[in-house]
Amino acid sequence: MLSLAWSKTNITTDESALLVFKSSITSDPYNFLANWTVSSSSSLCDWAGITCNVGHGRVHSLNLSDMGLIGTISPHLGNLSFLVELDLSYNNFYGHLPKELVQLHRLKLLNLSFNEFDGVVPTTIGGLHALQHLSLRNNSLSGIIPLSVSNLSRLETLDWNFNFIEGTIPAEIGKLKNLKILRIAYNKLSGIIPHAIFNLSSLELLSWQHFIRRVKLYEV
């Protein structure tokens, strides 16, 4: 009985987080989220874009890609403690990335590409230790590349193309031994590309062209 009560409480936490997130969406032109309502006859696992884990019934994936949505990311998404995949790409989300996303300790995929996010990439992003794929491309993000990115030891894809990231490329990126794809082109980076990047033995694709002209290959 206690186990059932605990499970129900945590599912309610997921439900509440999603409904607050829905309230931060100002436009849903195709009514994709029309069934995001509390009902005794249906489960949140039936809501559009939601996939739940078969074992414990918690929200496993939130995929709202290419739905024409306009709004901001509610900090309450950080309460989806069993979330593994978050894909909001190809929409019109805007505003800053909430630091509460770092609470998603099980997150393996974070795709926020092709939106209108601005502000800096939170330094707390290095706390997403399970992250394997991170795409923030085609936004308006600024600031520097946080050194905490080096803590993402499982990262395989890092795609920040087409933003306004500035400063230098930190040598700490060379610590990402599982990195296969690195895209940081079309930004405002400057300085020297660190030699450490060339020590990434798993790297298959590297895109760094079209920085401002001050960027150049490492010097011996």
TIFI-61137 format. One record per residue: residue in one letter; x negated, y, z of N, C-alpha, C in turn; residue number from 1. Coordinates in pm, whole numbers, m for minus. Each point is the difference from the previous one (the first is absolute). Layout:
> res,npx,npy,npz,capx,capy,capz,cpx,cpy,cpz,n
> A,X,Y,Z,X,Y,Z,X,Y,Z,NUM
...
//
This chain:
> res,npx,npy,npz,capx,capy,capz,cpx,cpy,cpz,n
> M,m83,m120,0,83,120,0,m87,126,0,1
> L,m105,m2,84,m89,116,6,m70,22,m133,2
> S,m38,m112,m67,m67,9,m129,92,61,m104,3
> L,127,m40,0,96,53,m95,22,149,24,4
> A,9,38,127,19,141,35,m119,83,m44,5
> W,m122,m52,21,m122,70,m41,m3,19,m152,6
> S,37,m107,m74,0,6,m146,100,104,m49,7
> K,120,1,60,103,95,m40,m45,143,26,8
> T,m65,22,113,m49,134,34,m100,48,m103,9
> N,m91,m87,m41,m103,40,m95,56,20,m140,10
> I,100,m78,m40,65,22,m127,71,135,1,11
> T,60,33,114,65,130,14,m102,113,m13,12
> T,m122,m22,49,m107,99,m15,m30,23,m147,13
> D,m9,m108,m78,m23,12,m143,115,75,m67,14
> E,121,m36,37,119,63,m58,1,150,27,15
> S,m27,37,123,m3,141,37,m106,77,m77,16
> A,m120,m60,m13,m109,65,m72,36,24,m146,17
> L,66,m96,m60,36,12,m141,110,104,m21,18
> L,95,6,92,108,98,m13,m50,142,19,19
> V,m97,18,91,m60,133,17,m78,37,m126,20
> F,m70,m98,m57,m72,23,m124,97,40,m112,21
> K,113,m70,m7,100,33,m103,50,144,17,22
> S,15,43,124,50,135,25,m99,108,m44,23
> S,m129,m38,m17,m101,96,m46,m8,4,m153,24
> I,81,m83,m66,7,0,m146,113,94,m43,25
> T,m35,103,m73,99,103,m35,71,m27,m131,26
> S,m55,m89,m81,64,m31,m127,m24,m145,m37,27
> D,109,m70,m28,m1,m139,m47,89,m4,m123,28
> P,m49,49,m114,86,26,m117,70,m123,m56,29
> Y,m55,m118,22,62,m121,m54,68,m84,108,30
> N,11,56,120,66,m68,113,m59,m138,30,31
> F,m131,m12,m12,m65,m126,31,16,m37,147,32
> L,10,101,86,6,m26,144,144,2,53,33
> A,95,m18,m88,140,6,40,37,m107,102,34
> N,m67,m115,m5,34,m108,94,m82,4,128,35
> W,m76,109,19,m73,17,125,96,52,107,36
> T,90,m83,44,96,37,103,14,m115,100,37
> V,31,34,124,17,m101,103,135,m68,m19,38
> S,m4,m134,m7,123,m75,m22,m8,m133,73,39
> S,112,m42,58,4,m127,71,m1,m118,m95,40
> S,26,27,m128,9,m108,m98,m127,m17,m83,41
> S,m97,87,20,m123,m10,m78,m121,33,87,42
> S,m117,m34,m50,m125,22,73,m84,103,m72,43
> L,m86,68,73,m92,95,m65,m89,m71,m101,44
> C,m16,m132,15,m82,m76,m94,63,m6,m138,45
> D,127,41,m11,69,6,m128,m6,139,m62,46
> W,m57,96,71,m8,135,m51,m95,8,m120,47
> A,29,91,m91,m84,20,m118,m144,31,39,48
> G,m94,m72,m63,m142,27,24,m57,m65,123,49
> I,82,m72,77,m45,m60,125,m18,m150,m16,50
> T,m112,m51,47,m23,m144,10,m37,m31,144,51
> C,64,m102,56,m27,m39,139,m78,m130,5,52
> N,m75,m17,106,m72,m124,23,100,m111,33,53
> V,m15,m114,m64,94,m110,20,m4,m51,143,54
> G,m117,m1,61,m15,m57,134,64,82,110,55
> H,m40,128,12,49,81,112,102,106,m41,56
> G,29,11,m130,106,90,m44,m33,147,2,57
> R,m125,36,29,m39,142,2,m34,48,m140,58
> V,3,132,m20,m29,58,m131,m145,m24,m37,59
> H,m20,m67,m113,m132,m37,m49,m48,96,m109,60
> S,95,42,m86,m36,84,m114,104,110,m19,61
> L,m48,120,m31,85,112,m38,m50,51,m135,62
> N,76,m32,m105,m41,35,m136,110,83,m66,63
> L,m23,130,m7,95,93,m62,m63,66,m122,64
> S,m87,m71,m67,m73,55,m113,94,39,m115,65
> D,m27,116,m60,66,44,m123,152,7,14,66
> M,47,63,107,144,16,23,46,146,m12,67
> G,m91,90,m34,37,140,m15,32,70,131,68
> L,m50,m53,110,32,55,132,m78,128,27,69
> I,63,92,73,m64,123,43,14,11,152,70
> G,m110,29,68,6,15,144,m138,m9,63,71
> T,m3,m16,128,m126,m12,75,m7,m138,65,72
> I,m118,m35,48,m16,m127,73,24,27,148,73
> S,100,m65,54,27,15,143,m108,m69,83,74
> P,m47,64,106,m96,m65,90,55,m131,59,75
> H,132,m16,0,61,m120,57,m35,m127,m79,76
> L,m50,15,m122,m43,m120,m74,m111,m72,76,77
> G,m71,72,83,m104,m62,82,54,m101,99,78
> N,132,m4,19,61,m96,93,30,m134,m66,79
> L,m23,m12,m131,20,m128,m69,m122,m87,23,80
> S,m11,m53,120,m125,m62,47,m39,m128,m73,81
> F,92,m60,m76,m33,m121,m74,m14,26,m150,82
> L,m3,128,m39,m9,35,m141,m136,m38,m58,83
> V,3,m67,m114,m122,m44,m69,m21,78,m129,84
> E,110,41,m64,m10,73,m126,89,124,4,85
> L,m57,114,m38,75,125,m10,m31,64,m135,86
> D,100,2,m87,m18,53,m135,108,104,m28,87
> L,m42,127,m4,90,112,m31,m44,70,m127,88
> S,m74,m68,m84,m59,61,m119,105,42,m103,89
> Y,m41,93,m86,84,48,m111,133,56,49,90
> N,m7,89,97,116,73,47,m38,148,10,91
> N,72,74,82,m31,142,21,m8,31,148,92
> F,m64,m90,76,m23,28,141,m104,110,12,93
> Y,14,81,103,m89,114,17,m33,18,149,94
> G,m81,100,29,m39,26,138,m127,m73,38,95
> H,m31,2,130,m122,m63,50,23,m148,30,96
> L,m109,m75,m2,7,m141,39,3,m8,152,97
> P,103,m59,58,9,m4,147,m106,m90,62,98
> K,m61,48,106,m106,m77,67,56,m127,63,99
> E,132,m5,20,63,m119,62,m11,m125,m86,100
> L,m35,16,m127,m17,m118,m85,m111,m91,51,101
> V,m91,55,79,m110,m80,54,51,m108,95,102
> Q,125,12,45,58,m100,89,36,m129,m74,103
> L,m8,1,m132,35,m118,m80,m120,m92,m10,104
> H,m29,m69,109,m123,m79,11,m4,m121,m92,105
> R,115,m44,m51,4,m116,m88,1,40,m148,106
> L,m1,128,m28,14,49,m137,m118,m42,m88,107
> K,34,m64,m114,m103,m43,m95,2,85,m127,108
> L,117,53,m35,13,82,m121,68,131,33,109
> L,m63,110,m38,57,134,15,m14,72,m133,110
> N,113,16,m69,0,64,m131,92,122,3,111
> L,m60,117,2,73,126,2,m31,82,m125,112
> S,m45,m66,m105,m45,68,m120,116,62,m78,113
> F,m34,100,m82,95,69,m87,116,60,79,114
> N,m36,82,98,94,78,77,m52,144,9,115
> E,43,72,100,m42,140,15,m52,28,140,116
> F,m64,m98,60,m55,18,134,m113,102,m2,117
> D,m7,79,107,m108,97,11,m63,m11,139,118
> G,m88,95,32,m71,m8,127,m116,m97,m9,119
> V,m58,m29,113,m119,m86,4,39,m145,25,120
> V,m92,m89,m36,16,m141,36,m32,m13,149,121
> P,93,m52,79,m24,m7,146,m127,m78,33,122
> T,m77,52,93,m122,m71,43,34,m133,65,123
> T,122,m14,47,43,m124,66,19,m115,m97,124
> I,m11,26,m130,25,m104,m98,m93,m119,19,125
> G,m115,23,61,m94,m109,25,51,m102,100,126
> G,112,31,66,58,m94,95,84,m108,m64,127
> L,22,8,m131,79,m102,m70,m92,m116,m39,128
> H,m44,m75,97,m107,m98,m20,37,m116,m92,129
> A,129,m27,m18,41,m111,m87,14,43,m145,130
> L,m13,129,m28,28,54,m132,m92,m58,m108,131
> Q,62,m43,m110,m75,m54,m113,11,87,m125,132
> H,114,69,m14,23,82,m119,54,136,43,133
> L,m72,105,m38,37,137,37,m2,87,m124,134
> S,118,48,m42,9,89,m116,71,128,37,135
> L,m71,111,m16,55,134,24,m12,85,m126,136
> R,m20,m61,m114,m29,73,m123,118,87,m44,137
> N,m34,103,m78,99,91,m56,90,62,105,138
> N,m64,68,95,68,83,99,m71,135,4,139
> S,18,73,108,m69,129,16,m75,3,132,140
> L,m59,m113,36,m72,m12,126,m133,75,m8,141
> S,m38,62,110,m122,79,5,m85,m45,118,142
> G,m98,83,35,m89,m38,109,m107,m96,m47,143
> I,m69,m59,94,m111,m89,m32,41,m146,12,144
> I,m86,m90,m47,20,m142,20,m35,m32,145,145
> P,96,m46,80,m29,m26,142,m105,m110,17,146
> L,m94,21,89,m102,m101,26,62,m129,54,147
> S,119,12,60,65,m118,58,40,m101,m106,148
> V,m1,40,m129,30,m95,m107,m94,m120,7,149
> S,m120,21,49,m98,m109,9,43,m111,95,150
> N,103,26,83,51,m103,91,95,m97,m67,151
> L,37,28,m124,95,m86,m72,m76,m115,m65,152
> S,m49,m89,80,m94,m103,m46,63,m101,m96,153
> R,133,m10,m3,66,m95,m90,45,64,m130,154
> L,m28,128,m16,51,75,m115,m58,m54,m131,155
> E,91,m22,m97,m40,m46,m133,23,106,m106,156
> T,100,86,22,32,107,m95,8,133,73,157
> L,m75,99,m50,6,137,51,17,91,m120,158
> D,120,55,m17,30,81,m118,53,136,44,159
> W,m87,103,m14,37,137,35,m14,92,m121,160
> N,6,m54,m121,m9,82,m120,105,111,m2,161
> F,m34,112,m63,92,110,m24,58,58,130,162
> N,m87,55,81,37,77,118,m91,123,6,163
> F,m12,58,117,m88,117,18,m100,m26,113,164
> I,m40,m127,13,m97,m38,102,m133,69,m30,165
> E,m61,57,104,m124,74,m22,m110,m52,94,166
> G,m112,72,m1,m112,m44,82,m82,m105,m74,167
> T,m78,m74,74,m86,m102,m59,59,m139,18,168
> I,m56,m95,m73,40,m140,14,m81,m59,114,169
> P,64,m42,108,m77,m50,115,m68,m134,m30,170
> A,m122,m11,45,m73,m126,m18,69,m115,71,171
> E,85,32,99,69,m104,76,90,m88,m87,172
> I,40,50,m119,80,m82,m90,m76,m127,m38,173
> G,m131,6,7,m82,m117,m31,19,m115,97,174
> K,73,24,110,26,m106,98,119,m88,m40,175
> L,74,41,m102,120,m72,m40,m38,m117,m90,176
> K,m50,m106,58,m59,m112,m74,101,m78,m83,177
> N,130,13,30,102,m72,m77,62,86,m110,178
> L,m49,123,m15,59,92,m96,m26,m46,m144,179
> K,112,m11,m77,m9,m41,m140,29,115,m95,180
> I,87,92,42,38,112,m85,m16,129,79,181
> L,m79,93,m53,m23,130,61,27,108,m103,182
> R,107,77,22,36,108,m92,7,130,80,183
> I,m91,92,m27,1,130,67,m27,112,m101,184
> A,37,m23,m126,m21,99,m105,110,107,3,185
> Y,m26,109,m74,94,111,m11,34,58,137,186
> N,m102,32,75,11,69,127,m92,121,m2,187
> K,m32,55,115,m88,116,8,m127,m35,79,188
> L,m42,m123,m13,m118,m47,72,m126,62,m58,189
> S,m101,9,83,m127,57,m42,m114,m75,67,190
> G,m122,34,m39,m115,m64,64,m50,m119,m78,191
> I,m63,m91,71,m64,m116,m61,78,m127,32,192
> I,19,m85,m99,63,m129,24,m97,m87,77,193
> P,36,m43,120,m95,m72,85,m40,m136,m56,194
> H,m127,m33,19,m54,m127,m47,75,m118,59,195
> A,57,15,118,68,m110,70,115,m57,m81,196
> I,63,82,m86,111,m50,m82,m46,m111,m92,197
> F,m123,7,m46,m50,m99,m94,m37,m132,69,198
> N,14,m4,131,m25,m123,74,129,m78,27,199
> L,112,48,m53,128,m68,21,7,m120,m95,200
> S,m34,m116,51,m16,m119,m84,130,m50,m61,201
> S,115,36,60,129,m48,m52,62,97,m101,202
> L,m63,115,m20,59,105,m82,12,m43,m146,203
> E,123,16,m55,28,m36,m139,32,122,m85,204
> L,55,105,62,37,120,m75,m34,123,83,205
> L,m71,94,m63,m39,123,68,33,119,m90,206
> S,86,89,47,39,119,m75,m36,123,81,207
> W,m100,77,m49,m40,120,73,m17,119,m94,208
> Q,25,m16,m128,m24,107,m95,99,115,19,209
> H,m34,111,m62,83,121,1,12,60,139,210
> F,m105,m16,83,m13,86,117,m37,138,m52,211
> I,m6,97,87,m61,126,m43,m147,m28,m30,212
> R,m61,83,m77,m129,m33,m60,m114,m17,98,213
> R,19,43,121,m110,m9,96,m28,m143,44,214
> V,94,m92,m26,m21,m140,38,m97,m64,m99,215
> K,m92,m79,51,m95,m70,m86,m38,m131,66,216
> L,m65,m84,m76,m45,m128,54,m101,23,110,217
> Y,m15,m102,85,m91,12,112,m142,27,m48,218
> E,m76,67,84,m139,27,m31,m90,m98,73,219
> V,m102,m44,m66,m95,m93,63,m95,81,87,220
//
